[in-house]
């Protein structure tokens, strides 16, 4: 086994694919429906009205999240394609200028000037390699590693739905008590925050507490507004 093979390792998804969409979808679903249940329940609505509003929010929110993620990732990929085409034209139109640009990029990264020149000349012998290097260096994105819009859309749809159903569970199971629903939402936020910490350097309790505070703030504000409106129209 070679030294390179022995050192082989993998990295987490950081390109804006399924992970970002999944985390965003779960948190958005939890916060949205926990706050909605707080607002509608605080306004004095019946259990059936809370379930109806919650399910409608789940369906509409999941579809909106999926369409938004699909459009966002597709637009990002199309913009990258446009920039790649622009860089390809520059390499064809002004190869010496692009070569000098690569030499400078290598030099500022700590490569000796003479070695930078030799390396840049060698890399520019293959147009595809040169194009990929320029795009990665100038845009910070790999044109061969674009996130899938379908993966992002499906991830956000499923995780939003899962998060949004958590605060509705007591009502769906026949426990029509607003405090229980809010506790379920809080527990979901804590679990989701703790799970998200597996992909970050933050401790689990920090991520869990952060998400709980965000959700509590949204639910508290919505509960206050719902209670005020409920009292006004009673």
Residue, then its C-alpha position, 0 to 999 in steps of 0.5 A: x500500500x502506498x503512502x498516499x493510499x494509507x493516508x486516504x480520508x474523506x470530508x463532509x459535504x461542504x458544497x451546499x448539497x444535501x447537508x445544508x438543505x437538510x439542516x436548514x429544512x429541519x430547523x425551519x420546519x421545527x421553528x415554523x410549526x412550533x411558532x405557528x402552533x403557539x400563535x394559533x393556540x395562544x389565540x384560543x383556536x380549537x384543536x382541529x383548527x390548530x391541526x388544520x393550520x399546522x398541516x397546511x403549514x407543513x405541506x406549503x412549507x415543505x413544497x416551498x423549501x423544496x422549490x427554493x432549494x432546487x432553484x437556488x442550487x440550479x442558479x448557483x450551478x448555472x452561474x458557475x457554468x457561466x463563469x467556467x465558460x468565461x474563463x475558458x474564453x480567456x484562456x483561449x484569447x489571452x493564454x499568456x496573461x492567464x499563464x502569468x495569472x497562475x504564476x502569481x497565484x502560485x507565488x502568493x501561496x508560497x511557491x518560489x517564483x522560478x518554481x511557480x513559472x515552471x509549474x504553471x507552464x507544465x499545468x497549462x499544457x493541458x487546457x482542461x487542467x488549466x481551466x479547472x485550476x483557474x476556476x478553483x483558485x478564482x471562484x473557490x468552486x470545483x466545476x466537477x463537484x457541483x451540488x445536485x439541485x434534486x438532492x437539495x430539494x428532496x432533502x429539504x422537503x423531507x426534513x422540513x416535513x419531519x421537523x414540522x410534524x413534531x409540534x403537531x404530534x400531541x394533537x394528532x395523538x389526541x393530546x390537545x394541550x398547547x404546553x405539551x405541543x410546545x414541549x415537543x417542539x422544544x425537544x425537537x429543536x434540542x435534538x436537531x441542534x445536537x445532531x447538527x453539531x456532529x458536522x461542526x466543531x461546536x459542542x452538542x449542548x451549544x448547538x442544542x441550546x442555540x436552536x432552542x433559544x431561536x425556537x423559543x424566541x419565535x414561539x414566544x413572539x408568535x404566542x404573544x401576537x396570537x394571544x393579543x389578536x385572540x383577545x381583541x376578536x373574542 
